[in-house]
């Protein structure tokens, strides 16, 4: 017998509600991801805070608009450490493959900022 215990309950959205999305086969969303996606598309909402737990899919929720329609949306993700930047870069590449999105992306960590600054004769970060 195998028992998996999750620290927080994350309600899944019924597939019928996700019919208009083009999710990869077998993918579903948690309620907080669906609510975040809807809020990001709402022109009357200026700021969205998703306070879900670590590992609960906040980044996917934020990237969903561009994964659904890369010609009409853009994303800037900011992470506090170089390791998180690298991890999210790998995750974005996974999302691009899964969603069959070819829109280019780049990551900018402390080393790249320093290199960019030196090429532009910028002395302060």
FENFENTA-V121059 format. One line per field, one symbol per residue. phi: phi as a letter, one per 40 degrees, with the letter a starting at -180 (. if undefined). burial: + if it has 16 or more other C-alpha atoms within 10 Angstrom, else -. A space follows every 50 residues. Layout:
phi->???
burial->???
This chain:
phi->.bbbbbcbcbcccddcccdccbcddgcabcdcccccdcccccccbcbbbb bccdgcgccddccddcccaccbaabbbbbcbccccccccccccccdcccf bbdcaabbbdcccccccccbfccbc
burial->------------+---------+-----++-+++-++-++---------- -----+-+-+++++++++-+--------------+--++--+--++--+- --------+----+-----------
